[in-house]
Amino acid sequence: MGVVGEILVKFHPTANNQIVETIEREGAECVMPDLADFLFYTFSTGIFRHEELAFPKKTERNAKLFVWFLERYRAYIKKQLGKSRRFEPPSLIYKLMDGVDDIVQLGNITGEGWFLTAEMVELIKDSVGSIACVQPFACLPNHVTGKGMIKELRRRYPGTNIAAVDYDPGSSEVNQLNRLKLLLSNAPVGRHPDEGSDGKIHQPDGSVVEPRIQFAEGSLGFVDTEPVAESEIPAMDTGGRI
């Protein structure tokens, strides 16, 4: 399950009520885009500022220079991640820009701006179909490029499951957990990278392990503590009307 959203709530465990631990405790894998991509987004906004807002040419030049420098810095990391079966190397910021150019205007550069939508698109393309979009209460940029883009992303990518989760001192933690468990209960079953064609996990030491599917607690073993008696259930006609 992917986690995107406002940068502080997304990365700070206290601000998001330990969302990563909650997801992993439910038996799912948490996928969270890294912090460096936010820096790339911040630098790349200089390209739009020059092309559309009449900023000087050096604004665009400096933006591309900063992106090039940071890409050189993490080139080795991307190379090693590309060899892994368990991790994917981060995408180039220009690729993220192209992925959302026809969904949200690149002029949305307040807060997380178009980058928030780009993160969700990238997660969906990486087969992460369940996404929690976290945000502080009344965060306007996130309501536009995060929560406001959910309907369009669902239309473009059928089967995608995205939910906005508000984190605020006045927000109910129960509501936050319920939203996460609803996402997890509808999340597809993953596949272990070492799982063979026989459906079993073949470990480096030669041992074979039978994979165990663990569903979210919210989807199994639900017990209604206040059940409604059958005699109190309204009768329905043949058309399904009460």
C-alpha positions in Angstrom: 0.0 0.0 0.0 1.4 3.4 -1.0 1.5 6.5 1.2 1.7 10.0 -0.3 0.7 13.4 0.9 1.8 16.5 2.7 5.5 16.2 3.4 5.5 16.5 7.2 2.5 14.3 7.8 3.9 11.8 5.2 7.3 11.3 6.8 6.9 12.2 10.5 5.7 9.1 12.5 4.1 11.2 15.2 2.2 13.3 12.7 0.8 10.3 10.9 0.2 8.2 14.0 2.8 5.6 13.0 1.1 4.8 9.6 4.0 2.7 8.4 3.9 0.5 11.5 0.1 0.2 11.2 0.2 -0.9 7.6 3.0 -3.5 8.3 1.3 -4.8 11.4 -1.8 -5.6 9.2 0.4 -7.8 7.0 0.9 -5.3 4.1 4.0 -3.8 2.5 4.2 0.0 2.8 5.6 1.8 -0.2 6.6 5.4 0.5 8.3 7.6 -2.2 11.6 9.0 -0.9 12.3 12.6 0.4 14.8 13.3 -2.4 12.1 13.4 -5.0 10.5 16.3 -3.2 13.8 18.2 -3.6 13.8 17.4 -7.3 10.3 18.7 -7.6 11.2 21.9 -5.8 14.2 22.5 -8.2 12.2 21.6 -11.3 9.6 24.3 -10.7 12.1 26.8 -12.1 11.4 25.4 -15.6 7.7 26.3 -15.5 8.5 29.7 -13.9 10.7 30.6 -16.9 8.5 29.2 -19.6 5.2 30.4 -18.4 5.7 33.1 -15.7 8.4 35.1 -17.5 11.1 34.4 -14.9 14.7 35.0 -16.2 16.4 32.3 -18.3 18.8 31.6 -15.4 15.9 30.3 -13.4 15.4 27.4 -15.8 19.1 26.9 -16.2 19.7 26.7 -12.5 16.7 24.3 -12.1 18.1 21.9 -14.7 21.6 22.2 -13.2 20.4 21.3 -9.7 18.5 18.3 -11.0 21.5 17.1 -13.0 23.8 17.5 -9.9 21.4 15.6 -7.6 20.9 12.8 -10.2 24.7 12.4 -10.4 24.8 12.1 -6.6 22.3 9.3 -6.5 23.3 7.6 -9.7 25.1 4.7 -7.9 22.0 4.1 -5.7 19.8 3.9 -8.7 22.2 1.5 -10.4 22.2 -0.9 -7.4 18.4 -0.7 -6.9 18.0 -1.5 -10.6 19.7 -4.8 -10.0 17.4 -5.7 -7.1 14.3 -7.9 -7.4 12.8 -6.2 -4.3 13.2 -2.5 -5.0 12.7 -0.2 -7.9 15.0 2.8 -8.6 13.4 6.2 -8.3 12.2 7.8 -11.6 13.6 10.9 -13.1 11.7 14.0 -12.2 11.1 14.8 -15.9 9.4 11.5 -16.3 7.1 12.3 -13.4 6.3 15.7 -15.0 5.3 14.0 -18.3 3.1 11.5 -16.4 0.8 14.2 -15.1 1.0 16.9 -17.7 -2.5 16.1 -19.0 -4.0 15.5 -15.6 -3.0 18.5 -13.6 -1.2 21.7 -14.8 2.4 21.9 -13.9 1.7 25.5 -12.7 0.4 23.9 -9.5 3.6 24.5 -7.5 2.2 25.5 -4.1 3.1 23.0 -1.4 3.4 19.5 -2.9 1.6 20.8 -6.1 1.6 18.5 -9.2 4.3 16.4 -7.6 1.6 14.8 -5.3 -0.4 13.7 -8.2 2.7 12.4 -10.0 3.6 10.3 -7.0 0.2 8.6 -7.1 0.4 8.0 -10.8 3.9 6.5 -10.4 2.7 4.2 -7.6 -0.2 3.0 -9.8 2.1 2.2 -12.7 4.3 0.3 -10.3 1.3 -1.9 -9.4 0.6 -0.2 -6.1 -3.1 0.1 -6.5 -4.0 1.0 -2.9 -2.9 4.5 -1.8 -3.4 6.5 1.3 -3.2 10.2 0.6 -2.4 11.8 4.0 -2.9 15.5 4.7 -3.4 17.9 7.6 -6.9 19.2 8.1 -7.7 22.1 5.6 -4.5 21.8 3.6 -5.7 23.5 0.4 -2.9 22.5 -2.0 -3.4 18.8 -1.0 -7.2 19.1 -1.4 -6.6 20.3 -5.0 -3.7 18.1 -6.3 -4.3 15.2 -3.9 -7.9 14.6 -2.9 -9.1 16.5 -5.9 -7.4 14.2 -8.3 -8.7 10.9 -6.8 -11.8 10.8 -9.1 -9.8 11.4 -12.2 -7.1 8.8 -11.3 -9.8 6.2 -10.6 -11.3 6.9 -14.0 -8.0 6.6 -15.8 -6.8 3.6 -13.9 -9.8 1.3 -13.1 -9.3 -0.8 -10.0 -7.3 1.8 -8.2 -8.2 2.3 -4.6 -7.3 5.7 -3.1 -8.5 7.3 0.1 -7.7 10.7 1.6 -6.9 10.5 5.3 -6.9 13.7 7.4 -4.4 14.0 10.3 -5.0 16.7 12.8 -5.0 17.0 16.6 -8.8 17.2 16.4 -9.2 14.3 14.1 -10.4 10.9 15.4 -7.7 8.3 15.4 -10.4 5.7 15.0 -11.6 7.2 11.7 -8.0 7.2 10.5 -7.6 3.5 11.3 -10.9 2.6 9.8 -9.9 4.3 6.5 -6.6 2.5 6.5 -8.2 -0.9 7.2 -10.7 -0.4 4.5 -7.9 0.3 2.0 -6.1 -2.8 3.3 -9.1 -5.1 3.1 -9.5 -4.2 -0.6 -5.8 -4.3 -1.4 -4.7 -7.1 -3.8 -2.6 -10.0 -2.6 1.1 -9.4 -3.2 3.7 -11.8 -4.5 7.1 -12.6 -2.8 10.0 -11.8 -5.1 11.5 -15.3 -4.4 8.2 -17.1 -5.1 8.7 -19.6 -7.9 6.3 -21.0 -10.5 5.2 -23.7 -8.0 3.9 -21.0 -5.7 6.6 -21.6 -3.0 9.4 -19.3 -1.8 12.8 -20.7 -2.6 15.4 -19.2 -0.2 19.1 -18.7 -0.9 20.0 -21.5 1.5 17.9 -24.0 -0.5 15.0 -24.2 1.9 11.5 -24.0 0.6 8.8 -22.0 2.4 5.1 -22.1 1.8 3.8 -18.5 1.5 1.1 -17.4 4.0 -1.5 -14.9 3.0 -2.4 -12.5 5.8 -5.4 -10.3 5.4 -5.9 -7.1 7.3 -7.6 -7.5 10.6 -10.4 -5.3 9.5 -11.5 -7.8 6.8 -11.6 -10.9 8.9 -13.1 -12.0 12.2 -15.5 -9.1 12.5 -17.8 -9.6 15.5 -20.9 -7.4 15.8 -21.1 -6.5 19.5 -24.7 -5.1 19.1 -26.4 -7.4 16.6 -29.8 -6.6 15.2 -32.5 -9.2 15.8 -34.0 -10.6 12.6 -37.5 -9.5 13.8 -36.3 -5.9 13.8 -34.9 -5.9 10.2 -37.3 -4.1 7.8 -39.0 -6.4 5.3 -38.1 -5.9 1.6 -40.3 -6.5 -1.4 -39.3 -8.4 -4.5 -37.8 -5.2 -6.0 -35.4 -4.8 -3.2 -37.3 -1.8 -1.6 -37.9 -1.6 2.1 
